[in-house]
Amino acid sequence: MLVIEAFLAWALSTEPAPLGIAVLLLSIPLVFLVGALLALRQRIREIKGGEIDDYRND
C-alpha cells in the first residue's frame, strides 16, 4: 500500500495535475491504510483482553 502511495506521489510530481485531483488520488489509499491499521489495533486489544475466550463452546 505504501509503495502505491509513493508511486502516486512520484507520478504526480513528474506530471503536475490539478491540486484537487492530486489530493484525491493520494488520499484514497491512505483511507484504506488507516482503516486497516485501526482494525488491527482493535483486534490486538481483543486478543489481549481475552475476548476470544468468551466465545468458545468448551
N, CA, C and O atoms as a Maestro MAE file, in Angstrom:
{
 s_m_m2io_version
 :::
 2.0.0
}

f_m_ct {
 s_m_title
 :::
 protein
 m_atom[232] {
  # First column is atom index #
  i_m_mmod_type
  r_m_x_coord
  r_m_y_coord
  r_m_z_coord
  i_m_residue_number
  s_m_chain_name
  s_m_pdb_residue_name
  s_m_pdb_atom_name
  i_m_atomic_number
  :::
  1 25 0.833 -1.183 0.000 1 A "MET " " N  " 7
  2 3 0.000 0.000 0.000 1 A "MET " " CA " 6
  3 2 0.885 1.256 0.000 1 A "MET " " C  " 6
  4 15 0.604 2.224 -0.707 1 A "MET " " O  " 8
  5 25 1.938 1.225 0.789 2 A "LEU " " N  " 7
  6 3 2.834 2.376 0.819 2 A "LEU " " CA " 6
  7 2 3.580 2.544 -0.495 2 A "LEU " " C  " 6
  8 15 3.919 3.663 -0.882 2 A "LEU " " O  " 8
  9 25 3.838 1.435 -1.182 3 A "VAL " " N  " 7
  10 3 4.502 1.508 -2.485 3 A "VAL " " CA " 6
  11 2 3.593 2.213 -3.487 3 A "VAL " " C  " 6
  12 15 4.052 3.042 -4.272 3 A "VAL " " O  " 8
  13 25 2.321 1.885 -3.457 4 A "ILE " " N  " 7
  14 3 1.358 2.546 -4.350 4 A "ILE " " CA " 6
  15 2 1.300 4.035 -4.040 4 A "ILE " " C  " 6
  16 15 1.277 4.866 -4.948 4 A "ILE " " O  " 8
  17 25 1.276 4.365 -2.759 5 A "GLU " " N  " 7
  18 3 1.241 5.774 -2.350 5 A "GLU " " CA " 6
  19 2 2.479 6.515 -2.832 5 A "GLU " " C  " 6
  20 15 2.381 7.639 -3.324 5 A "GLU " " O  " 8
  21 25 3.641 5.890 -2.691 6 A "ALA " " N  " 7
  22 3 4.885 6.517 -3.144 6 A "ALA " " CA " 6
  23 2 4.895 6.668 -4.665 6 A "ALA " " C  " 6
  24 15 5.350 7.687 -5.185 6 A "ALA " " O  " 8
  25 25 4.393 5.656 -5.378 7 A "PHE " " N  " 7
  26 3 4.336 5.738 -6.830 7 A "PHE " " CA " 6
  27 2 3.399 6.862 -7.276 7 A "PHE " " C  " 6
  28 15 3.721 7.599 -8.207 7 A "PHE " " O  " 8
  29 25 2.256 6.998 -6.629 8 A "LEU " " N  " 7
  30 3 1.334 8.082 -6.975 8 A "LEU " " CA " 6
  31 2 1.964 9.448 -6.720 8 A "LEU " " C  " 6
  32 15 1.818 10.363 -7.530 8 A "LEU " " O  " 8
  33 25 2.659 9.583 -5.602 9 A "ALA " " N  " 7
  34 3 3.321 10.851 -5.292 9 A "ALA " " CA " 6
  35 2 4.389 11.173 -6.339 9 A "ALA " " C  " 6
  36 15 4.509 12.316 -6.779 9 A "ALA " " O  " 8
  37 25 5.163 10.161 -6.734 10 A "TRP " " N  " 7
  38 3 6.177 10.368 -7.763 10 A "TRP " " CA " 6
  39 2 5.541 10.740 -9.095 10 A "TRP " " C  " 6
  40 15 5.995 11.667 -9.765 10 A "TRP " " O  " 8
  41 25 4.496 10.022 -9.477 11 A "ALA " " N  " 7
  42 3 3.848 10.284 -10.757 11 A "ALA " " CA " 6
  43 2 3.251 11.690 -10.798 11 A "ALA " " C  " 6
  44 15 3.324 12.378 -11.816 11 A "ALA " " O  " 8
  45 25 2.665 12.104 -9.686 12 A "LEU " " N  " 7
  46 3 2.067 13.438 -9.647 12 A "LEU " " CA " 6
  47 2 3.130 14.536 -9.604 12 A "LEU " " C  " 6
  48 15 2.867 15.668 -10.009 12 A "LEU " " O  " 8
  49 25 4.318 14.211 -9.120 13 A "SER " " N  " 7
  50 3 5.374 15.226 -9.086 13 A "SER " " CA " 6
  51 2 6.041 15.379 -10.455 13 A "SER " " C  " 6
  52 15 6.543 16.455 -10.777 13 A "SER " " O  " 8
  53 25 6.052 14.320 -11.258 14 A "THR " " N  " 7
  54 3 6.681 14.423 -12.575 14 A "THR " " CA " 6
  55 2 5.755 15.065 -13.597 14 A "THR " " C  " 6
  56 15 6.212 15.816 -14.459 14 A "THR " " O  " 8
  57 25 4.481 14.784 -13.512 15 A "GLU " " N  " 7
  58 3 3.490 15.361 -14.424 15 A "GLU " " CA " 6
  59 2 2.443 16.062 -13.563 15 A "GLU " " C  " 6
  60 15 1.517 15.416 -13.072 15 A "GLU " " O  " 8
  61 25 2.576 17.369 -13.375 16 A "PRO " " N  " 7
  62 3 1.672 18.075 -12.458 16 A "PRO " " CA " 6
  63 2 0.202 17.916 -12.845 16 A "PRO " " C  " 6
  64 15 -0.176 18.027 -14.011 16 A "PRO " " O  " 8
  65 25 -0.597 17.656 -11.836 17 A "ALA " " N  " 7
  66 3 -2.044 17.532 -12.013 17 A "ALA " " CA " 6
  67 2 -2.700 18.636 -11.184 17 A "ALA " " C  " 6
  68 15 -2.053 19.219 -10.316 17 A "ALA " " O  " 8
  69 25 -3.961 18.925 -11.438 18 A "PRO " " N  " 7
  70 3 -4.651 19.896 -10.586 18 A "PRO " " CA " 6
  71 2 -4.607 19.446 -9.123 18 A "PRO " " C  " 6
  72 15 -4.639 18.249 -8.837 18 A "PRO " " O  " 8
  73 25 -4.534 20.393 -8.215 19 A "LEU " " N  " 7
  74 3 -4.358 20.087 -6.801 19 A "LEU " " CA " 6
  75 2 -5.460 19.184 -6.270 19 A "LEU " " C  " 6
  76 15 -5.179 18.259 -5.508 19 A "LEU " " O  " 8
  77 25 -6.687 19.427 -6.649 20 A "GLY " " N  " 7
  78 3 -7.798 18.594 -6.157 20 A "GLY " " CA " 6
  79 2 -7.658 17.145 -6.573 20 A "GLY " " C  " 6
  80 15 -7.905 16.241 -5.775 20 A "GLY " " O  " 8
  81 25 -7.267 16.915 -7.811 21 A "ILE " " N  " 7
  82 3 -7.072 15.548 -8.314 21 A "ILE " " CA " 6
  83 2 -5.914 14.883 -7.574 21 A "ILE " " C  " 6
  84 15 -6.013 13.718 -7.190 21 A "ILE " " O  " 8
  85 25 -4.826 15.610 -7.372 22 A "ALA " " N  " 7
  86 3 -3.663 15.061 -6.678 22 A "ALA " " CA " 6
  87 2 -4.017 14.669 -5.249 22 A "ALA " " C  " 6
  88 15 -3.643 13.588 -4.795 22 A "ALA " " O  " 8
  89 25 -4.727 15.525 -4.543 23 A "VAL " " N  " 7
  90 3 -5.118 15.233 -3.160 23 A "VAL " " CA " 6
  91 2 -6.041 14.020 -3.124 23 A "VAL " " C  " 6
  92 15 -5.896 13.154 -2.261 23 A "VAL " " O  " 8
  93 25 -6.979 13.954 -4.046 24 A "LEU " " N  " 7
  94 3 -7.906 12.825 -4.097 24 A "LEU " " CA " 6
  95 2 -7.170 11.516 -4.356 24 A "LEU " " C  " 6
  96 15 -7.414 10.519 -3.678 24 A "LEU " " O  " 8
  97 25 -6.272 11.518 -5.335 25 A "LEU " " N  " 7
  98 3 -5.544 10.299 -5.666 25 A "LEU " " CA " 6
  99 2 -4.629 9.844 -4.529 25 A "LEU " " C  " 6
  100 15 -4.455 8.643 -4.320 25 A "LEU " " O  " 8
  101 25 -4.057 10.772 -3.809 26 A "LEU " " N  " 7
  102 3 -3.166 10.406 -2.700 26 A "LEU " " CA " 6
  103 2 -3.926 10.027 -1.440 26 A "LEU " " C  " 6
  104 15 -3.401 9.287 -0.608 26 A "LEU " " O  " 8
  105 25 -5.154 10.517 -1.278 27 A "SER " " N  " 7
  106 3 -5.880 10.251 -0.044 27 A "SER " " CA " 6
  107 2 -6.634 8.924 -0.062 27 A "SER " " C  " 6
  108 15 -6.869 8.340 0.995 27 A "SER " " O  " 8
  109 25 -7.016 8.441 -1.236 28 A "ILE " " N  " 7
  110 3 -7.787 7.196 -1.292 28 A "ILE " " CA " 6
  111 2 -7.011 6.014 -0.690 28 A "ILE " " C  " 6
  112 15 -7.567 5.319 0.161 28 A "ILE " " O  " 8
  113 25 -5.772 5.753 -1.080 29 A "PRO " " N  " 7
  114 3 -5.051 4.638 -0.445 29 A "PRO " " CA " 6
  115 2 -4.805 4.872 1.047 29 A "PRO " " C  " 6
  116 15 -4.784 3.919 1.825 29 A "PRO " " O  " 8
  117 25 -4.620 6.117 1.446 30 A "LEU " " N  " 7
  118 3 -4.387 6.397 2.867 30 A "LEU " " CA " 6
  119 2 -5.602 6.056 3.717 30 A "LEU " " C  " 6
  120 15 -5.455 5.612 4.855 30 A "LEU " " O  " 8
  121 25 -6.797 6.259 3.178 31 A "VAL " " N  " 7
  122 3 -8.017 5.919 3.916 31 A "VAL " " CA " 6
  123 2 -8.053 4.418 4.192 31 A "VAL " " C  " 6
  124 15 -8.371 4.000 5.306 31 A "VAL " " O  " 8
  125 25 -7.730 3.611 3.191 32 A "PHE " " N  " 7
  126 3 -7.715 2.164 3.393 32 A "PHE " " CA " 6
  127 2 -6.618 1.745 4.359 32 A "PHE " " C  " 6
  128 15 -6.819 0.844 5.173 32 A "PHE " " O  " 8
  129 25 -5.467 2.386 4.278 33 A "LEU " " N  " 7
  130 3 -4.357 2.064 5.171 33 A "LEU " " CA " 6
  131 2 -4.710 2.379 6.624 33 A "LEU " " C  " 6
  132 15 -4.456 1.570 7.516 33 A "LEU " " O  " 8
  133 25 -5.286 3.535 6.857 34 A "VAL " " N  " 7
  134 3 -5.682 3.914 8.219 34 A "VAL " " CA " 6
  135 2 -6.754 2.960 8.738 34 A "VAL " " C  " 6
  136 15 -6.703 2.555 9.899 34 A "VAL " " O  " 8
  137 25 -7.717 2.597 7.905 35 A "GLY " " N  " 7
  138 3 -8.761 1.660 8.318 35 A "GLY " " CA " 6
  139 2 -8.199 0.303 8.697 35 A "GLY " " C  " 6
  140 15 -8.619 -0.294 9.688 35 A "GLY " " O  " 8
  141 25 -7.251 -0.184 7.912 36 A "ALA " " N  " 7
  142 3 -6.630 -1.476 8.213 36 A "ALA " " CA " 6
  143 2 -5.847 -1.420 9.515 36 A "ALA " " C  " 6
  144 15 -5.892 -2.361 10.308 36 A "ALA " " O  " 8
  145 25 -5.135 -0.334 9.741 37 A "LEU " " N  " 7
  146 3 -4.367 -0.205 10.990 37 A "LEU " " CA " 6
  147 2 -5.284 -0.103 12.202 37 A "LEU " " C  " 6
  148 15 -4.975 -0.654 13.258 37 A "LEU " " O  " 8
  149 25 -6.405 0.593 12.063 38 A "LEU " " N  " 7
  150 3 -7.363 0.675 13.174 38 A "LEU " " CA " 6
  151 2 -7.987 -0.684 13.472 38 A "LEU " " C  " 6
  152 15 -8.167 -1.034 14.638 38 A "LEU " " O  " 8
  153 25 -8.317 -1.450 12.444 39 A "ALA " " N  " 7
  154 3 -8.867 -2.789 12.647 39 A "ALA " " CA " 6
  155 2 -7.840 -3.700 13.311 39 A "ALA " " C  " 6
  156 15 -8.185 -4.499 14.181 39 A "ALA " " O  " 8
  157 25 -6.579 -3.582 12.901 40 A "LEU " " N  " 7
  158 3 -5.521 -4.379 13.519 40 A "LEU " " CA " 6
  159 2 -5.359 -4.028 14.991 40 A "LEU " " C  " 6
  160 15 -5.211 -4.914 15.833 40 A "LEU " " O  " 8
  161 25 -5.386 -2.744 15.296 41 A "ARG " " N  " 7
  162 3 -5.265 -2.308 16.699 41 A "ARG " " CA " 6
  163 2 -6.421 -2.832 17.542 41 A "ARG " " C  " 6
  164 15 -6.219 -3.278 18.672 41 A "ARG " " O  " 8
  165 25 -7.627 -2.778 16.994 42 A "GLN " " N  " 7
  166 3 -8.789 -3.276 17.717 42 A "GLN " " CA " 6
  167 2 -8.678 -4.783 17.945 42 A "GLN " " C  " 6
  168 15 -9.004 -5.271 19.028 42 A "GLN " " O  " 8
  169 25 -8.230 -5.508 16.953 43 A "ARG " " N  " 7
  170 3 -8.094 -6.964 17.079 43 A "ARG " " CA " 6
  171 2 -7.044 -7.332 18.110 43 A "ARG " " C  " 6
  172 15 -7.236 -8.278 18.875 43 A "ARG " " O  " 8
  173 25 -5.935 -6.602 18.145 44 A "ILE " " N  " 7
  174 3 -4.897 -6.879 19.147 44 A "ILE " " CA " 6
  175 2 -5.436 -6.623 20.546 44 A "ILE " " C  " 6
  176 15 -5.138 -7.383 21.467 44 A "ILE " " O  " 8
  177 25 -6.220 -5.571 20.722 45 A "ARG " " N  " 7
  178 3 -6.828 -5.303 22.030 45 A "ARG " " CA " 6
  179 2 -7.789 -6.414 22.422 45 A "ARG " " C  " 6
  180 15 -7.839 -6.791 23.593 45 A "ARG " " O  " 8
  181 25 -8.554 -6.949 21.476 46 A "GLU " " N  " 7
  182 3 -9.473 -8.046 21.773 46 A "GLU " " CA " 6
  183 2 -8.703 -9.282 22.221 46 A "GLU " " C  " 6
  184 15 -9.097 -9.949 23.177 46 A "GLU " " O  " 8
  185 25 -7.617 -9.584 21.540 47 A "ILE " " N  " 7
  186 3 -6.827 -10.767 21.886 47 A "ILE " " CA " 6
  187 2 -6.206 -10.598 23.265 47 A "ILE " " C  " 6
  188 15 -6.225 -11.527 24.072 47 A "ILE " " O  " 8
  189 25 -5.652 -9.410 23.545 48 A "LYS " " N  " 7
  190 3 -5.050 -9.172 24.863 48 A "LYS " " CA " 6
  191 2 -6.096 -9.185 25.973 48 A "LYS " " C  " 6
  192 15 -5.805 -9.588 27.098 48 A "LYS " " O  " 8
  193 25 -7.315 -8.743 25.658 49 A "GLY " " N  " 7
  194 3 -8.378 -8.704 26.660 49 A "GLY " " CA " 6
  195 2 -9.033 -10.048 26.898 49 A "GLY " " C  " 6
  196 15 -9.838 -10.180 27.819 49 A "GLY " " O  " 8
  197 25 -8.715 -11.038 26.103 50 A "GLY " " N  " 7
  198 3 -9.275 -12.365 26.295 50 A "GLY " " CA " 6
  199 2 -10.689 -12.508 25.761 50 A "GLY " " C  " 6
  200 15 -11.391 -13.444 26.145 50 A "GLY " " O  " 8
  201 25 -11.125 -11.621 24.900 51 A "GLU " " N  " 7
  202 3 -12.486 -11.709 24.385 51 A "GLU " " CA " 6
  203 2 -12.709 -12.965 23.566 51 A "GLU " " C  " 6
  204 15 -13.837 -13.450 23.486 51 A "GLU " " O  " 8
  205 25 -11.673 -13.500 22.961 52 A "ILE " " N  " 7
  206 3 -11.841 -14.705 22.156 52 A "ILE " " CA " 6
  207 2 -12.246 -15.891 23.036 52 A "ILE " " C  " 6
  208 15 -12.941 -16.795 22.570 52 A "ILE " " O  " 8
  209 25 -11.826 -15.897 24.284 53 A "ASP " " N  " 7
  210 3 -12.181 -16.983 25.204 53 A "ASP " " CA " 6
  211 2 -13.658 -16.958 25.562 53 A "ASP " " C  " 6
  212 15 -14.223 -17.999 25.899 53 A "ASP " " O  " 8
  213 25 -14.296 -15.800 25.498 54 A "ASP " " N  " 7
  214 3 -15.712 -15.682 25.830 54 A "ASP " " CA " 6
  215 2 -16.600 -16.402 24.829 54 A "ASP " " C  " 6
  216 15 -17.731 -16.757 25.162 54 A "ASP " " O  " 8
  217 25 -16.123 -16.625 23.620 55 A "TYR " " N  " 7
  218 3 -16.957 -17.212 22.566 55 A "TYR " " CA " 6
  219 2 -16.721 -18.696 22.356 55 A "TYR " " C  " 6
  220 15 -17.333 -19.292 21.470 55 A "TYR " " O  " 8
  221 25 -15.869 -19.297 23.128 56 A "ARG " " N  " 7
  222 3 -15.609 -20.731 22.986 56 A "ARG " " CA " 6
  223 2 -16.778 -21.529 23.553 56 A "ARG " " C  " 6
  224 15 -17.463 -21.086 24.475 56 A "ARG " " O  " 8
  225 25 -16.987 -22.698 22.991 57 A "ASN " " N  " 7
  226 3 -18.088 -23.556 23.422 57 A "ASN " " CA " 6
  227 2 -17.624 -24.704 24.312 57 A "ASN " " C  " 6
  228 15 -18.297 -25.732 24.394 57 A "ASN " " O  " 8
  229 25 -16.512 -24.546 24.964 58 A "ASP " " N  " 7
  230 3 -15.981 -25.645 25.804 58 A "ASP " " CA " 6
  231 2 -16.845 -25.899 26.988 58 A "ASP " " C  " 6
  232 15 -16.546 -26.782 27.792 58 A "ASP " " O  " 8
  :::
 }
 m_bond[231] {
  # First column is bond index #
  i_m_from
  i_m_to
  i_m_order
  :::
  1 1 2 1
  2 2 3 1
  3 3 4 2
  4 3 5 1
  5 5 6 1
  6 6 7 1
  7 7 8 2
  8 7 9 1
  9 9 10 1
  10 10 11 1
  11 11 12 2
  12 11 13 1
  13 13 14 1
  14 14 15 1
  15 15 16 2
  16 15 17 1
  17 17 18 1
  18 18 19 1
  19 19 20 2
  20 19 21 1
  21 21 22 1
  22 22 23 1
  23 23 24 2
  24 23 25 1
  25 25 26 1
  26 26 27 1
  27 27 28 2
  28 27 29 1
  29 29 30 1
  30 30 31 1
  31 31 32 2
  32 31 33 1
  33 33 34 1
  34 34 35 1
  35 35 36 2
  36 35 37 1
  37 37 38 1
  38 38 39 1
  39 39 40 2
  40 39 41 1
  41 41 42 1
  42 42 43 1
  43 43 44 2
  44 43 45 1
  45 45 46 1
  46 46 47 1
  47 47 48 2
  48 47 49 1
  49 49 50 1
  50 50 51 1
  51 51 52 2
  52 51 53 1
  53 53 54 1
  54 54 55 1
  55 55 56 2
  56 55 57 1
  57 57 58 1
  58 58 59 1
  59 59 60 2
  60 59 61 1
  61 61 62 1
  62 62 63 1
  63 63 64 2
  64 63 65 1
  65 65 66 1
  66 66 67 1
  67 67 68 2
  68 67 69 1
  69 69 70 1
  70 70 71 1
  71 71 72 2
  72 71 73 1
  73 73 74 1
  74 74 75 1
  75 75 76 2
  76 75 77 1
  77 77 78 1
  78 78 79 1
  79 79 80 2
  80 79 81 1
  81 81 82 1
  82 82 83 1
  83 83 84 2
  84 83 85 1
  85 85 86 1
  86 86 87 1
  87 87 88 2
  88 87 89 1
  89 89 90 1
  90 90 91 1
  91 91 92 2
  92 91 93 1
  93 93 94 1
  94 94 95 1
  95 95 96 2
  96 95 97 1
  97 97 98 1
  98 98 99 1
  99 99 100 2
  100 99 101 1
  101 101 102 1
  102 102 103 1
  103 103 104 2
  104 103 105 1
  105 105 106 1
  106 106 107 1
  107 107 108 2
  108 107 109 1
  109 109 110 1
  110 110 111 1
  111 111 112 2
  112 111 113 1
  113 113 114 1
  114 114 115 1
  115 115 116 2
  116 115 117 1
  117 117 118 1
  118 118 119 1
  119 119 120 2
  120 119 121 1
  121 121 122 1
  122 122 123 1
  123 123 124 2
  124 123 125 1
  125 125 126 1
  126 126 127 1
  127 127 128 2
  128 127 129 1
  129 129 130 1
  130 130 131 1
  131 131 132 2
  132 131 133 1
  133 133 134 1
  134 134 135 1
  135 135 136 2
  136 135 137 1
  137 137 138 1
  138 138 139 1
  139 139 140 2
  140 139 141 1
  141 141 142 1
  142 142 143 1
  143 143 144 2
  144 143 145 1
  145 145 146 1
  146 146 147 1
  147 147 148 2
  148 147 149 1
  149 149 150 1
  150 150 151 1
  151 151 152 2
  152 151 153 1
  153 153 154 1
  154 154 155 1
  155 155 156 2
  156 155 157 1
  157 157 158 1
  158 158 159 1
  159 159 160 2
  160 159 161 1
  161 161 162 1
  162 162 163 1
  163 163 164 2
  164 163 165 1
  165 165 166 1
  166 166 167 1
  167 167 168 2
  168 167 169 1
  169 169 170 1
  170 170 171 1
  171 171 172 2
  172 171 173 1
  173 173 174 1
  174 174 175 1
  175 175 176 2
  176 175 177 1
  177 177 178 1
  178 178 179 1
  179 179 180 2
  180 179 181 1
  181 181 182 1
  182 182 183 1
  183 183 184 2
  184 183 185 1
  185 185 186 1
  186 186 187 1
  187 187 188 2
  188 187 189 1
  189 189 190 1
  190 190 191 1
  191 191 192 2
  192 191 193 1
  193 193 194 1
  194 194 195 1
  195 195 196 2
  196 195 197 1
  197 197 198 1
  198 198 199 1
  199 199 200 2
  200 199 201 1
  201 201 202 1
  202 202 203 1
  203 203 204 2
  204 203 205 1
  205 205 206 1
  206 206 207 1
  207 207 208 2
  208 207 209 1
  209 209 210 1
  210 210 211 1
  211 211 212 2
  212 211 213 1
  213 213 214 1
  214 214 215 1
  215 215 216 2
  216 215 217 1
  217 217 218 1
  218 218 219 1
  219 219 220 2
  220 219 221 1
  221 221 222 1
  222 222 223 1
  223 223 224 2
  224 223 225 1
  225 225 226 1
  226 226 227 1
  227 227 228 2
  228 227 229 1
  229 229 230 1
  230 230 231 1
  231 231 232 2
  :::
 }
}
